[in-house]
Amino acid sequence: MKFRFEGGTVLLDAEQADPVARAVPGLRWDARVGAFRAPGSAWPRIRDALGATADGIRASDPVLEGWSTVDLRPYQEAALMGWELAGRRGIVVLPTGSGKTTIALAAMARTGLPTLCLVPTRVLVDQWRRAIRAIWTGPVGQLGDGTRDIQRITVSTYESAYRTMHAIGDRFELLVVDEVHHFGSGVRDEALEMSLAGARLGLTATPPREPAALARLAETVGRVVYELAIGDLAGRYLAPFDLVTVRVDLTAAEAAAYEGWMRQFRPVHGAFVRQAPGASWKAFLRFAARVSGGRRALAALREAQQLVSYTEGKRAALADILRRHRHSRVLIFTSHNQSAYAVAREHLVMPITCHIGRREREQVLDRFRRGELRALVSARVLNEGVDVPDADVAVVMSGAMGEREHIQRVGRVLRPGERKRAMVYELVAQGTTETARARRRRAALASDEIADSYP
């Protein structure tokens, strides 16, 4: 039975009444072209069902030469074994700084399969390519940041993969999906569906907990095959840490402005809660997009969150923390670029934002590594995946993405070091929604249960 790859799908030219084709999982008759068709991701099941009778799809040469040995910690070896036992399909959940990339490199080296690594940002494309080149002598391709270079080992941004998988989906036999929690909601999931790769490895520190998202990821990548939380590794493989919540009061003017914005938000949110108690925040966003005043309510909430992200009390608390830790390397996290630049100006701290180019960012991180800079401030750039040099103090000024963002930020300072004990400060504005969010974040940090909750 002759198959061919076309536009991210598998086609089988056969008679409409062919009983064998109709019995194969995933194949459906496409009357437009007079052939049976299936998503590219169904190819492994089709191939296994038909065995030697399935033919015609590109057979890639395995990448067997040039890999160095990858040394794994015991839990990394266990994670890789869990993935192998699950048929080389599945998601590994480990905290930030625990070496998820190392597990992926070991999977690539041991399987020897042509591999496409999917990452969310251009920053991570460069970081992954450096990591691969450190242990493999062959060329490493790149998709994204203005480059289209397809090699047997290639690193791509999500967006570039989404745009090109219809043409390259038959070139790779292993998909590595970094920060895999970005998939599962339907956004760009087609990139995974258009690939013929039978082996798939997802990596994340914060998996989605919504049943629908998990079910979707199980279809496109695999189920969670190994999971450890920060508490499982802190003190041995991750640095032990102390979490300090600093509660600050709003000034009279700040409190009045905050209450004014929230008075516009609460009626719309309250009406939704009465209609659908227990519903998710995403459901509320859909509700607000439809009802009268919904968009104004969301805009008011954003203004309120912006107001409390860097209050007078937080300014004073941050100045005190920086004085106390003047000999430490400090990462400061804000929720908006505007707040990051305000911190940078007031405390002479270098900002790392989306507006900072790659070359300058690398220079800044190198100076931070050498101790020439003692503090950095960032809104979102350092949240996910970026290899941040050793830091031992984190200050969370505010956060807009809930528990997932908080766990990622805490992980930035947990890389182990001799006699290292990290400090994490969370600044919370009293009398605002930040109080409840801080409680949820602390609970999530203890259990790694990520909720889809009010931000």
C-alpha positions as CSV (number, residue, x, y, z in Angstrom):
1,M,0.0,0.0,0.0
2,K,1.7,3.2,-1.2
3,F,1.5,6.2,1.1
4,R,2.7,9.7,0.5
5,F,3.2,12.8,2.7
6,E,1.2,15.9,1.6
7,G,0.7,19.1,3.4
8,G,1.1,17.7,6.9
9,T,-1.1,14.6,6.1
10,V,-0.6,11.1,5.0
11,L,-2.4,10.1,1.7
12,L,-3.2,6.6,0.5
13,D,-4.4,6.3,-3.1
14,A,-6.9,3.4,-3.0
15,E,-10.3,2.4,-4.2
16,Q,-13.2,3.9,-2.2
17,A,-14.4,0.5,-1.1
18,D,-11.1,-0.9,-0.1
19,P,-11.9,-2.7,3.2
20,V,-8.3,-2.8,4.4
21,A,-7.8,0.9,4.2
22,R,-11.2,1.5,6.0
23,A,-10.0,-0.6,8.9
24,V,-6.7,1.2,9.4
25,P,-6.9,3.6,12.4
26,G,-6.9,7.3,11.5
27,L,-7.6,6.9,7.7
28,R,-10.6,8.7,6.3
29,W,-11.9,8.8,2.8
30,D,-11.3,12.3,1.2
31,A,-13.7,12.6,-1.8
32,R,-12.0,15.8,-2.9
33,V,-8.9,14.0,-4.0
34,G,-10.1,10.4,-4.3
35,A,-7.8,9.0,-1.6
36,F,-7.7,8.1,2.0
37,R,-6.2,10.7,4.3
38,A,-4.9,10.9,7.9
39,P,-3.1,13.5,10.0
40,G,0.6,13.2,9.9
41,S,0.7,12.3,13.5
42,A,-1.3,9.1,12.8
43,W,1.4,7.7,10.6
44,P,3.1,5.6,13.4
45,R,-0.2,3.9,14.2
46,I,-0.9,3.3,10.4
47,R,2.6,1.9,9.9
48,D,2.3,-0.5,12.9
49,A,-1.2,-1.7,11.8
50,L,-0.1,-2.5,8.3
51,G,3.5,-3.6,8.9
52,A,5.5,-4.3,5.8
53,T,2.6,-3.5,3.5
54,A,2.9,0.3,4.3
55,D,5.4,2.0,2.0
56,G,6.2,5.2,0.3
57,I,6.9,7.6,3.2
58,R,10.4,9.2,3.4
59,A,12.8,7.0,5.5
60,S,15.3,9.2,7.2
61,D,18.9,8.1,7.8
62,P,19.4,7.7,11.6
63,V,21.8,10.0,13.3
64,L,24.1,7.5,14.9
65,E,27.5,9.2,14.7
66,G,29.1,12.0,16.6
67,W,27.3,12.0,19.9
68,S,29.2,12.4,23.2
69,T,28.0,10.5,26.3
70,V,25.5,12.4,28.4
71,D,25.9,11.8,32.1
72,L,22.5,11.8,33.9
73,R,21.6,12.1,37.6
74,P,19.5,9.2,39.0
75,Y,16.2,11.0,38.6
76,Q,17.1,12.1,35.0
77,E,17.9,8.5,34.2
78,A,14.6,7.4,35.7
79,A,12.7,10.0,33.7
80,L,14.3,8.8,30.5
81,M,13.5,5.2,31.4
82,G,9.9,6.2,32.0
83,W,9.8,7.8,28.5
84,E,11.3,4.7,26.9
85,L,8.9,2.4,28.6
86,A,6.0,4.5,27.4
87,G,7.0,3.8,23.8
88,R,9.1,6.9,23.5
89,R,6.1,9.1,23.9
90,G,5.3,11.3,26.9
91,I,5.9,14.3,29.1
92,V,8.6,14.8,31.7
93,V,7.7,17.2,34.5
94,L,10.7,18.6,36.5
95,P,11.4,21.9,38.2
96,T,13.3,24.7,36.6
97,G,17.0,24.2,36.9
98,S,16.8,20.4,37.3
99,G,18.2,19.6,33.8
100,K,15.2,18.8,31.6
101,T,17.3,19.8,28.5
102,T,19.9,17.3,29.5
103,I,17.3,14.5,29.5
104,A,16.3,15.6,26.0
105,L,19.9,15.5,24.8
106,A,20.3,12.0,26.2
107,A,17.1,10.9,24.4
108,M,18.5,12.3,21.1
109,A,21.9,10.7,21.6
110,R,20.5,7.3,22.6
111,T,17.8,7.0,20.0
112,G,20.0,8.4,17.1
113,L,16.8,9.7,15.5
114,P,16.5,12.8,13.3
115,T,15.1,15.4,15.7
116,L,13.2,18.6,15.6
117,C,13.3,20.6,18.9
118,L,10.4,23.0,19.3
119,V,10.9,26.0,21.7
120,P,8.7,29.0,22.4
121,T,11.2,31.9,21.8
122,R,14.1,32.9,19.6
123,V,16.3,33.2,22.8
124,L,15.8,29.5,23.4
125,V,16.6,28.5,19.8
126,D,20.1,29.9,20.3
127,Q,20.4,28.3,23.8
128,W,19.3,24.8,22.6
129,R,21.6,24.9,19.5
130,R,24.6,25.7,21.8
131,A,23.6,22.8,24.1
132,I,23.3,20.4,21.1
133,R,26.6,21.5,19.5
134,A,28.4,20.9,22.8
135,I,27.7,17.1,22.6
136,W,27.2,16.5,18.8
137,T,29.6,17.1,16.0
138,G,27.1,17.4,13.2
139,P,25.4,20.5,11.9
140,V,22.5,21.9,13.9
141,G,19.7,23.5,11.8
142,Q,17.6,26.5,12.8
143,L,14.0,27.6,11.9
144,G,13.2,31.1,13.2
145,D,14.8,34.5,13.8
146,G,15.1,34.9,10.0
147,T,16.9,31.6,9.4
148,R,15.6,28.6,7.5
149,D,18.3,25.8,7.7
150,I,16.9,22.3,7.9
151,Q,19.4,19.7,9.2
152,R,18.9,16.2,10.7
153,I,19.0,17.9,14.1
154,T,17.1,21.2,13.9
155,V,15.8,23.7,16.5
156,S,12.7,25.7,15.7
157,T,10.4,28.3,17.3
158,Y,6.8,27.2,17.7
159,E,5.7,29.8,15.2
160,S,8.2,28.7,12.5
161,A,7.2,25.1,13.0
162,Y,3.5,26.0,12.7
163,R,4.2,27.7,9.4
164,T,6.5,25.1,7.8
165,M,5.5,21.7,9.3
166,H,3.3,21.0,6.3
167,A,6.5,20.8,4.2
168,I,9.0,19.3,6.7
169,G,6.8,17.1,8.8
170,D,8.2,13.9,7.2
171,R,11.9,14.7,7.9
172,F,12.0,14.0,11.6
173,E,11.4,10.9,13.7
174,L,11.7,12.5,17.2
175,L,9.9,15.7,18.4
176,V,11.2,17.4,21.5
177,V,8.8,20.0,22.7
178,D,10.2,22.4,25.3
179,E,7.7,24.2,27.6
180,V,5.1,21.8,26.3
181,H,2.4,23.4,28.5
182,H,2.0,26.0,25.8
183,F,0.2,23.3,23.7
184,G,-3.0,21.5,24.4
185,S,-5.3,24.5,24.1
186,G,-5.6,24.3,20.3
187,V,-3.2,27.2,19.6
188,R,-0.7,25.9,17.1
189,D,-1.5,22.2,18.0
190,E,-1.6,21.6,14.2
191,A,2.2,21.8,14.2
192,L,2.3,18.6,16.2
193,E,-0.5,17.0,14.2
194,M,1.4,17.6,10.9
195,S,4.5,15.7,12.0
196,L,5.1,12.1,11.2
197,A,7.4,11.6,14.2
198,G,6.6,8.6,16.3
199,A,8.9,9.5,19.2
200,R,7.8,12.6,21.1
201,L,9.2,14.1,24.3
202,G,7.5,17.0,26.1
203,L,9.3,19.0,28.8
204,T,7.8,21.3,31.4
205,A,8.0,22.5,35.0
206,T,4.4,23.4,35.1
207,P,2.0,21.1,33.3
208,P,-1.6,22.1,32.7
209,R,-4.1,20.5,35.1
210,E,-7.2,21.1,33.1
211,P,-8.5,17.7,31.9
212,A,-9.2,18.9,28.4
213,A,-5.6,20.3,27.9
214,L,-4.1,17.1,29.4
215,A,-6.2,14.9,27.1
216,R,-5.1,17.0,24.1
217,L,-1.5,16.7,25.1
218,A,-1.8,13.0,25.6
219,E,-3.0,12.7,21.9
220,T,-0.3,15.0,20.4
221,V,2.7,14.3,22.7
222,G,1.9,11.6,25.2
223,R,0.9,11.3,28.9
224,V,3.0,12.5,31.8
225,V,5.5,9.7,32.3
226,Y,7.7,11.2,35.1
227,E,7.1,14.0,37.5
228,L,8.9,15.6,40.5
229,A,8.3,18.8,42.3
230,I,10.7,21.4,43.7
231,G,10.3,19.9,47.2
232,D,11.5,16.5,45.9
233,L,14.8,17.9,44.7
234,A,15.5,21.0,46.9
235,G,18.4,20.5,49.3
236,R,20.2,17.9,47.1
237,Y,19.8,18.5,43.4
238,L,18.3,22.0,43.8
239,A,19.4,24.6,46.3
240,P,17.3,24.8,49.6
241,F,15.5,28.1,49.8
242,D,13.4,30.3,52.1
243,L,10.3,32.0,50.9
244,V,9.5,35.4,52.6
245,T,6.2,37.2,51.9
246,V,6.6,41.0,52.5
247,R,3.2,42.7,52.9
248,V,3.0,46.4,52.2
249,D,0.2,48.9,52.5
250,L,-1.2,51.1,49.8
251,T,-1.0,54.9,50.3
252,A,-4.4,56.7,50.5
253,A,-4.1,57.8,46.9
254,E,-3.2,54.4,45.7
255,A,-6.0,52.7,47.6
256,A,-8.6,55.2,46.2
257,A,-7.4,54.7,42.6
258,Y,-7.3,50.9,43.1
259,E,-10.8,50.8,44.5
260,G,-12.1,53.0,41.6
261,W,-10.8,50.5,39.0
262,M,-12.1,47.5,40.9
263,R,-15.6,49.0,41.2
264,Q,-15.8,48.7,37.4
265,F,-14.6,45.1,37.4
266,R,-16.5,43.5,40.3
267,P,-20.1,43.7,39.0
268,V,-19.2,41.9,35.7
269,H,-17.2,39.3,37.5
270,G,-19.8,38.8,40.2
271,A,-22.5,38.3,37.6
272,F,-20.4,35.6,36.0
273,V,-19.7,33.8,39.3
274,R,-23.4,33.7,40.1
275,Q,-24.2,32.2,36.7
276,A,-21.3,29.7,36.7
277,P,-19.9,29.1,40.2
278,G,-16.6,27.3,40.1
279,A,-16.0,28.0,36.4
280,S,-12.5,28.8,35.2
281,W,-10.9,32.2,34.6
282,K,-10.7,31.4,30.8
283,A,-14.4,30.9,30.9
284,F,-14.8,34.3,32.4
285,L,-12.7,35.9,29.7
286,R,-15.0,34.4,27.1
287,F,-18.0,35.6,29.0
288,A,-16.6,39.1,29.3
289,A,-15.9,39.3,25.6
290,R,-19.7,38.8,25.0
291,V,-21.5,40.9,27.6
292,S,-22.1,44.6,27.8
293,G,-19.3,46.2,29.8
294,G,-17.2,43.1,29.8
295,R,-14.3,44.6,27.9
296,R,-14.3,47.7,30.1
297,A,-14.2,45.5,33.2
298,L,-11.1,43.7,31.9
299,A,-9.4,47.0,31.0
300,A,-10.2,48.2,34.6
301,L,-8.7,45.1,36.1
302,R,-5.5,45.6,34.0
303,E,-5.2,49.2,35.3
304,A,-5.7,48.0,38.9
305,Q,-3.0,45.4,38.5
306,Q,-0.7,47.8,36.9
307,L,-1.2,50.2,39.7
308,V,-0.3,47.7,42.5
309,S,2.6,46.2,40.5
310,Y,5.0,48.9,41.8
311,T,3.6,50.9,44.7
312,E,5.4,53.2,47.1
313,G,5.5,50.4,49.7
314,K,7.1,48.0,47.2
315,R,9.7,50.7,46.2
316,A,10.8,51.0,49.8
317,A,10.8,47.3,50.4
318,L,12.9,46.6,47.3
319,A,15.4,49.3,48.3
320,D,15.8,47.6,51.7
321,I,16.2,44.1,50.2
322,L,18.9,45.3,47.8
323,R,20.8,46.9,50.7
324,R,20.5,43.7,52.8
325,H,21.8,41.6,49.9
326,R,24.3,44.0,48.4
327,H,26.8,41.1,48.1
328,S,24.4,38.7,46.5
329,R,23.3,38.3,42.9
330,V,19.6,39.3,42.7
331,L,16.9,38.7,40.1
332,I,13.9,41.1,40.3
333,F,10.7,40.1,38.5
334,T,7.9,42.5,37.6
335,S,4.7,41.9,35.6
336,H,5.1,44.7,33.1
337,N,8.0,46.3,31.1
338,Q,6.9,49.6,32.5
339,S,7.5,48.5,36.1
340,A,10.8,46.8,35.0
341,Y,12.1,50.1,33.6
342,A,10.9,52.0,36.7
343,V,13.0,49.6,38.9
344,A,15.9,50.0,36.5
345,R,15.9,53.8,36.8
346,E,15.3,54.1,40.5
347,H,17.8,51.4,41.6
348,L,20.3,51.5,38.8
349,V,19.6,47.8,37.9
350,M,20.1,46.5,34.4
351,P,16.7,45.6,32.7
352,I,16.2,42.4,30.6
353,T,13.1,42.9,28.5
354,C,11.8,41.9,25.1
355,H,13.2,45.2,23.8
356,I,16.8,44.1,24.6
357,G,18.5,42.5,21.6
358,R,20.1,39.1,21.7
359,R,23.7,40.3,21.6
360,E,23.2,42.9,24.4
361,R,21.3,40.3,26.4
362,E,24.1,37.8,26.2
363,Q,26.6,40.5,27.2
364,V,24.5,41.4,30.2
365,L,24.1,37.8,31.4
366,D,27.8,37.3,31.0
367,R,28.6,40.3,33.1
368,F,26.1,39.1,35.7
369,R,27.8,35.7,35.6
370,R,31.2,37.3,36.3
371,G,29.8,39.4,39.1
372,E,30.2,42.8,37.3
373,L,26.4,43.3,37.6
374,R,24.8,42.2,40.9
375,A,21.2,42.6,39.9
376,L,18.9,42.2,36.9
377,V,15.2,43.1,36.5
378,S,12.8,41.4,34.0
379,A,9.1,41.3,33.2
380,R,8.8,38.0,31.3
381,V,12.0,37.3,29.4
382,L,13.6,35.3,32.2
383,N,10.5,33.3,33.2
384,E,10.9,30.3,30.9
385,G,13.8,28.3,29.9
386,V,16.5,31.0,29.6
387,D,19.8,29.8,31.1
388,V,20.3,32.4,33.8
389,P,23.7,32.5,35.5
390,D,23.8,31.6,39.2
391,A,21.7,33.9,41.4
392,D,20.8,33.4,45.0
393,V,18.1,36.0,45.6
394,A,14.8,36.5,43.8
395,V,12.4,39.4,44.4
396,V,8.9,38.9,42.9
397,M,7.4,42.4,42.7
398,S,4.2,41.2,41.1
399,G,2.9,38.6,38.7
400,A,0.2,38.5,36.1
401,M,0.2,34.8,35.1
402,G,-0.6,33.1,38.4
403,E,0.9,30.0,39.9
404,R,2.7,28.7,36.8
405,E,4.7,32.0,36.5
406,H,5.6,32.0,40.2
407,I,7.1,28.4,40.1
408,Q,9.1,29.3,37.0
409,R,10.5,32.4,38.7
410,V,11.4,30.7,41.9
411,G,13.2,28.1,39.9
412,R,15.6,30.8,38.5
413,V,17.5,30.9,41.8
414,L,17.5,27.2,42.7
415,R,20.5,26.0,40.7
416,P,22.6,24.2,43.4
417,G,25.9,25.6,44.7
418,E,28.3,24.9,47.5
419,R,26.7,26.0,50.8
420,K,24.1,27.9,48.8
421,R,20.7,28.7,50.3
422,A,18.5,30.8,48.1
423,M,16.1,33.6,49.3
424,V,12.8,34.3,47.5
425,Y,10.9,37.5,48.5
426,E,7.4,38.1,47.3
427,L,6.0,41.6,47.7
428,V,2.3,41.7,48.3
429,A,0.1,44.8,48.4
430,Q,-2.4,44.5,51.3
431,G,-6.1,44.9,50.6
432,T,-5.8,43.9,46.9
433,T,-6.2,40.7,44.9
434,E,-2.5,40.1,45.4
435,T,-3.2,38.7,48.9
436,A,-5.3,35.8,47.6
437,R,-2.9,35.2,44.7
438,A,0.0,35.0,47.1
439,R,-1.8,32.3,49.1
440,R,-2.4,30.2,46.0
441,R,1.1,30.6,44.8
442,R,2.5,29.4,48.1
443,A,0.2,26.4,48.0
444,A,1.2,25.7,44.4
445,L,4.9,25.9,45.2
446,A,4.4,23.3,47.9
447,S,2.4,20.9,45.7
448,D,3.1,21.9,42.1
449,E,-0.7,21.9,41.5
450,I,-1.2,24.6,38.8
451,A,-4.7,26.0,38.8
452,D,-6.6,27.8,36.1
453,S,-7.6,30.5,38.5
454,Y,-8.3,34.3,38.7
455,P,-4.9,36.0,38.1
